[in-house]
Amino acid sequence: RAGEQLFLLPAGLRPVKDVLYAAAAVAAWRLRGGAAVLRIVGPPLDSAYAATVEEALATLRPARAAAWCGVLPQRELHLAMRAAVAVLNTSEAEGMCNSILEAFAVGTPVLARRNAGNASLVTHGESGLLFTTPDAAVALAQSLLDDRILAGRLAHCARGVVARGHSEAAERAAYAEVLRRAELGGAPAGS
């Protein structure tokens, strides 16, 4: 809708992704006059958790602040990422988060919950922004709306992270090395 500011949270619905972590704070922000909308996209990987998410989001409907949109094909997901003010990650724990790398690659700023996996990809204030509370997530989201130069700087730096260590060629080489090691019983390259 016109005037709304999209924050996209790509995640399969399962407890560790904690997609509701910032939803109430975003709804409260919207009720105070903010234009933010949180859209969660991804498959329902845990049916009980998906039902909990749908129930919780139904209570936030008056604010029209948060909704689960189901699965998007990759092309549409990347278009939505490009249209977003930021891509969010609210996971309690994370390995190497694909959606963060995808957001980096398409040039969309990232707001991520501080955990070991997210902190291994996101350098706060350089390649993205890390938060530890829902209110901090909202404050950082507002800073992206207020400071488009910051948003641009984060996106530029994040693209560099992908180019340096996570490009398609770098990922292909890393996987080839894993396969090679597996075939040789774990021996490092050059042995």
N, C-alpha and C positions, 0 to 999 in steps of 0.2 A: 504494500500500500504506500501511497505517496507520503513522504515525510517520515516513514519508519526507517530505523537503522537496524540492519540485519546482523545478528551475531549467530554464527552457525556452529553447532556442536555435533560433529559426525562421530557416532559411536554405536556399536551393537548394544542392545539393551540387555545388560547383565549387571549384577551388583557392583563389581569392581569399577565399572565406568561411572558410577554415581552421577548420572545425568541430571538428577534433581538438585545437586549440590548448590547451584547458583540460581535455580529457577525462581524461588520465592524472593530472593534479593532483586532479581531483574523485574519481577512483578511489582515489588514495592517501589523500585526506581521509576517504573512506568506510571504508577499511580501518583507519584510526585511530579509528573509532567515529562518524564523522559520519553524518548521516541524509540527506545530499544525494543527489539523483539528477539527472542531466543527461539531458534528452530533446531530441533533435534532430528537428525537423520541417521537411519541405520536399521538393521534388522532386529526383530525381537528374539534374541538368542536364549533368553530365560523367560518362559511364559509367565511365571509368577511375578517376576520383577517387572515385566512389560505391563502387566495388569496394574501393579502398584504405580507405575509411572503414569499410565493413563488416568487413574483415579486422582492422583495428585495434581496433574495438569488440568483436570476438569475443575478443580477448586480455584485455579488461577485464571479461568476463562474470562471472568468479568474484566480483568485487566488486559486481556488479549496479548499477554506478554510472552507466553511460552506455549509451544505445541510440538508434538512428535509428528513428523511428516512421513515416516516409513523409509523405505529404501529408495535411493536415487541411483540410476545407472552412473558409472564413473564420469562420463562426459557431462551429465547434468550436475553431478556433485561438484566437479571442477568449476562449472559456470556459477553455481551457487557460492562456492568459495570466493571466486573473483568478485561477486556482487556484495559479499559480506564486508562489514567493517573489520571483523576479526573472526578467526576460527578459534573456538574454545576447546579445551581438553580439561575435563573435571575428574579424571580417573584418580582413584585412591592410590593405585600403583600402576606402573607402566613399564614396558620394555622399550623398544624403539618404536615410537608411535608413527604409523604410516600417515595418519591424517595431518600430523604436524609437518612431516616432510612434504606432503602434497601441498599444504598451505604455503610452506616456504617456496616451493617450486612455482606456484602460480602467482606469488607476490602478494599474499594476504597476510597481514599481521596475525600473530598467534598470542592468545592469552591462555596460559596453561597453569593448572594447579601444580604447586611445587611438590614433586616427588623425584626419586632418583632417576627414573627413565626420562621424564620431561626435562629435568635439569641437565641431563647429559646432552640434550639437543638444543635447549633454549638457554641462552645466556641473557639473564634479565637486563633489560634496557639496551641490549645490542641486537639480538636476533628475535626477540619476543619479550613478553612480560609474564612473570610468574607471580602467582597469588597463593595465599594460605588460608583465606577466609572468603566466604561469598561476598561480604561487603567490600573486601579488597578487590575482588574481581570486578565489581560494579565501578569502583573508583578508577581502576585502570582502564576499563571500557570507556568511561567518561573522558579520561585523558586522551584516548585515541580519537574520540569525537572532537575534542577541543583543540587538538594539536595534530593536524594532518601532516606536518613536517615530521613529527615523531613517527607517525604511522608509515610514512614513506621511507624513513631511515631504517626502521625495523624490517620492512619488506625487502629493501635493498640488501641489507646485511644477511637476511635469511636466505635470499637467493644465492649469495656467496657461499653459505654453509652447504647448500645442496651442490653447487658447482664443484666445491673443493673435495667433499667427502662422500656425497650421496648421489652423484650423477648416475645415469643409467649405465654408463661404461664402468664407473667405479663399483657399483653394485654387482654388475655382471662379473667383474674380475674377482670380487670378494667371494661370490658364490662358486666360481670356478675353483678358487683356492680351497674352499671348504670341501668340494667334491674330490679334488686332487688329494687332499690330506686323508680323506676317508678311504680312498682307493689304496693309499700307501700306508695305511694304519696309523695316521696321525703325524707322519714325518713332515717337518716344515719345508718350505720351498728351498731348493738348492742342495738338498741332502742326497 
